Amino acid sequence: MPKVVPVEDVVAGMITAEPVRNSVGQTLLGADVELTERHANLLRTWGVKTLIVKADATEGAIEISDEMRAAAEEHLYTRTSWRPRNDVEAVLFSFAIERVATQTK
């Protein structure tokens, strides 16, 4: 299962599970890229806070339990009246849930 990892915790050898995008949706790194220290430095420079890496390369990654995910989802539904209407919005909502869950751990 892919895991969310703060950029500060990225170590050489981790592999991206999904493309890494900037705040305007541009792809910075593709999926299945083996990360290096240079990648980690560039991601910090580009303002990336977290990325999703493959589980077998995630020592120190943040594990999101089902309870954390449910609490984050409830928090988002309570704070907003917005619900995903298509696949793109569903991915965006999933990222929001992961972010809220990791901030409240």
C-alpha positions in Angstrom: 0.0 0.0 0.0 1.4 3.4 -0.9 2.3 5.8 1.9 2.4 9.5 2.3 5.9 10.7 3.2 6.9 14.2 4.2 9.7 15.6 1.9 12.0 16.0 4.9 11.8 12.2 5.4 12.6 11.2 1.8 15.7 9.0 1.6 17.6 7.8 -1.5 16.1 4.6 -2.8 12.4 5.4 -2.1 10.2 4.9 -5.2 7.3 7.2 -6.1 4.0 5.5 -6.2 2.2 8.3 -8.0 3.4 11.3 -10.1 4.6 14.2 -7.9 2.8 17.4 -9.0 3.3 21.1 -8.0 0.5 23.4 -6.9 -0.7 24.1 -10.4 -0.8 20.4 -11.4 2.5 20.2 -13.4 4.2 16.9 -13.1 7.6 17.2 -11.4 8.4 13.5 -11.2 6.6 10.6 -12.7 5.5 7.4 -10.9 8.0 4.6 -10.3 11.0 7.0 -10.0 13.7 5.9 -7.6 14.4 9.0 -5.5 17.9 10.4 -4.8 19.1 13.1 -2.4 19.1 15.5 -5.3 15.4 14.8 -5.9 14.6 15.5 -2.2 16.4 18.8 -2.4 14.6 19.8 -5.6 11.2 18.8 -4.2 11.9 21.0 -1.1 13.0 23.9 -3.4 9.8 23.5 -5.5 7.6 23.7 -2.3 6.4 20.1 -2.3 5.5 19.1 1.3 4.6 15.4 0.9 4.7 12.7 -1.7 3.4 9.2 -2.1 5.9 6.4 -2.2 5.7 2.6 -2.6 5.3 0.8 0.8 8.3 -1.4 0.5 10.5 1.7 0.4 9.0 3.7 3.2 11.0 3.4 6.4 9.8 6.3 8.6 6.7 7.0 6.5 3.5 8.1 8.1 0.9 5.2 8.3 -2.7 6.3 8.0 -5.0 4.0 9.9 -8.6 3.5 8.9 -9.6 5.4 12.0 -7.4 8.4 11.1 -8.7 8.3 7.5 -12.4 8.2 8.7 -11.8 11.1 11.2 -10.1 13.2 8.5 -12.9 12.5 6.0 -15.5 13.5 8.6 -13.5 16.6 9.4 -13.5 17.6 5.7 -17.1 16.9 5.2 -18.0 18.9 8.3 -15.8 21.9 7.3 -16.9 22.0 3.6 -20.1 21.4 1.7 -18.2 20.1 -1.2 -18.3 16.5 -2.4 -16.3 15.0 -5.3 -18.2 14.9 -8.5 -15.7 13.2 -10.8 -12.5 11.1 -10.7 -10.2 14.2 -10.6 -12.0 15.7 -7.7 -12.0 12.3 -6.0 -8.2 12.2 -6.2 -8.0 15.7 -4.9 -10.3 14.8 -2.0 -8.2 11.7 -1.3 -5.1 13.9 -1.1 -6.9 16.3 1.3 -7.9 13.4 3.5 -4.3 12.1 3.7 -3.0 15.6 4.5 -5.6 16.2 7.3 -5.0 12.7 8.7 -1.2 13.2 8.8 -1.5 16.6 10.4 -3.7 15.3 13.2 -1.6 12.3 14.1 
